[in-house]
């Protein structure tokens, strides 16, 4: 089992990710940071940095700083998404119950 960052970079097919931004749920660990740097990704946007004080995350931040990679927390404008599947699946002539 591998981390999502490795999975995304390895399964990019032939697409070039150099200069791209990467959105992740958790701040990347030091091993993923190495892969992100090597792939040429220039920005990392994360939802949570709950392991901020661990040595792995400290090392990752240092590597990003040395490589000039921007990292920032994603701050959503709203915290809830509601999908109304009834309206998606209904035809205009159908009435919803």
C-alpha positions as CSV (number, residue, x, y, z in Angstrom):
1,X,0.0,0.0,0.0
2,X,1.3,3.4,-0.9
3,X,0.4,7.0,0.0
4,X,-2.0,8.9,-2.3
5,X,0.7,11.3,-3.5
6,X,2.9,8.4,-4.8
7,X,-0.2,6.8,-6.4
8,X,-1.1,10.0,-8.2
9,X,2.4,10.7,-9.4
10,X,2.9,7.1,-10.6
11,X,-0.5,6.8,-12.3
12,X,-0.3,10.1,-14.2
13,X,0.3,8.1,-17.4
14,X,2.3,10.2,-19.8
15,X,1.1,13.6,-18.5
16,X,3.8,16.0,-17.4
17,X,3.1,17.3,-13.9
18,X,6.0,19.8,-13.9
19,X,4.8,23.1,-12.6
20,X,1.4,21.7,-11.5
21,X,-0.4,22.1,-8.2
22,X,-1.3,19.0,-6.1
23,X,-4.3,18.9,-3.8
24,X,-4.0,16.5,-0.9
25,X,-6.1,15.7,2.2
26,X,-3.1,15.6,4.6
27,X,0.1,17.5,4.5
28,X,2.6,15.2,2.7
29,X,5.2,13.2,4.7
30,X,8.9,13.5,4.0
31,X,8.9,10.5,1.6
32,X,6.0,11.9,-0.5
33,X,7.7,15.4,-0.4
34,X,10.8,13.9,-2.1
35,X,8.5,12.5,-4.9
36,X,6.7,15.8,-5.3
37,X,9.9,17.7,-5.6
38,X,11.3,15.1,-8.1
39,X,8.1,15.3,-10.2
40,X,8.5,19.1,-10.5
41,X,5.2,19.9,-8.8
42,X,5.4,23.6,-7.7
43,X,2.5,23.9,-5.2
44,X,0.9,21.7,-2.6
45,X,-2.6,22.5,-1.2
46,X,-3.6,20.5,1.8
47,X,-6.8,20.2,3.9
48,X,-5.2,19.2,7.2
49,X,-1.8,19.4,8.9
50,X,-2.8,17.3,11.9
51,X,0.7,15.7,12.1
52,X,2.4,19.1,11.9
53,X,4.8,18.5,14.8
54,X,6.2,15.2,13.7
55,X,9.7,14.9,12.4
56,X,8.5,13.6,9.0
57,X,6.3,16.7,8.4
58,X,9.0,19.0,9.7
59,X,11.5,17.4,7.2
60,X,8.9,17.7,4.4
61,X,8.4,21.4,5.1
62,X,12.2,22.0,5.1
63,X,12.5,20.1,1.8
64,X,9.7,22.1,0.2
65,X,11.3,25.4,1.4
66,X,14.7,24.4,-0.1
67,X,13.1,23.4,-3.4
68,X,10.9,26.5,-3.6
69,X,7.6,24.7,-3.4
70,X,4.7,26.6,-2.2
71,X,2.5,24.9,0.3
72,X,-0.7,26.2,1.8
73,X,-3.8,25.1,3.6
74,X,-7.0,24.9,1.6
75,X,-9.7,27.1,3.2
76,X,-13.1,26.4,1.7
77,X,-15.7,29.1,1.5
78,X,-18.3,26.6,2.8
79,X,-17.9,23.4,4.7
80,X,-20.9,21.5,3.4
81,X,-21.9,20.2,-0.1
82,X,-25.4,18.9,-0.7
83,X,-26.2,16.9,-3.8
84,X,-29.8,16.5,-4.7
85,X,-29.8,13.2,-6.6
86,X,-33.6,13.4,-7.2
87,X,-33.2,16.5,-9.3
88,X,-30.3,15.0,-11.2
89,X,-32.1,11.7,-12.1
90,X,-35.5,13.2,-12.9
91,X,-36.6,14.1,-16.4
92,X,-38.3,17.4,-17.0
93,X,-41.7,15.7,-17.5
94,X,-41.4,13.8,-14.3
95,X,-42.8,15.1,-11.0
96,X,-40.9,14.5,-7.9
97,X,-42.8,12.9,-5.0
